[in-house]
């Protein structure tokens, strides 16, 4: 469990970018494909009115920038500290770059949080916003506001910030395996086994359920590039630039600027600007499809009928006879047939066009946890037999070996697009 914020009106923000190592991010206009969903109307920086829930009860939280920065349980780093921690932002410390600026690896003392020499203390990720970047001050402030008060095992830990002159930086714990995006879509990395995909889905569901169901916060930016992984593939959600308080009382939605990423954003939200937690459920359904197929939510290099993952997979998700056609071929059949069918059925529920018919994230989490049961998790015997049989008959030395097949192109590396 964790501490969360009570629901109320939050700071409306544009999107900021994940710091996942090696993930390059950029921003495009609405007319490009794919692109972000965005609106240019600015918002009031002094709008947030959150409440932090602790064991002692609900406490009022900052309403102004000064209050946010002075009361957040975060380290206020000097710019000089972070220059030292990154060896003056040297190129060999760079681990990510995008529209927001650059992300560097740095070292700080575990106790004092003062900068330390490489190899001593703890390693951190330091996001440095560029003044002309797409992510502005208000997005930076929203990140500090939320992550300064939200605490959960499946949310990334924000250690501190720097606000000195025109410099805006954020200091996070470093997630050594980077983002799910890099493991799922890059052909150069080892294929994620089925059990690991289930583990990742459960971790993401726990973080999202905490936000939606316990804190009444809508994440609005669930996607593979924002899911960070530690050495054991434990999940932490990152990037809270689009997070927004959900509706309260009798309200069914909040009306807001349309922001997010095409392919992940719920259709009703794109059409109306009306937002509730079921929009996050839709995005989670798209994530499940990516885990199931190994394909991106949008991939314009594919043939037209296969560019949109939701449209391409929907006819097969509820049909056991067709399901194998869309499952990631790199799994080579090493997945439980019953478990895959349940997984696909759950994804289909999450991407229903009628938002009212989608499950809540707590229900999604419960369904995913059931897939760890041996009934749904045991791999079919033929998977192992097939692997063994390939080694039982030696290849004839007289036979000309067939050249290795080249992997099917995965398409251009679609970057994370932001609003």
Secondary structure by P-SEA (a helix, b strand, c coil): cbbbbcccccccccbbbbccccccccccccccccbbbbbcbbbbccccbbbbbcccccccccccaaaaaaccccccccaaaaaaaacccccccccccccccbbbbbbbbccccccccccccbbbbbbbbbccccccaaaaaaaaaaaaccccccbbbbccccccccbbbbbccccccccccccccccccccccaaaaaaaaaaaaaaaaaaccccccccccccccccccccccbbbbcccccccccccccccccccccccccccccccccccccccaaaaaaaaaaaaaaaaccccccccccccccccccccccccccccccccccccccccccccaaaaaaaaaaaaaaacccccccccaaaaaaaaaaccccccccccaaaaaaaaaaacccccccccccccccccccccccccccc
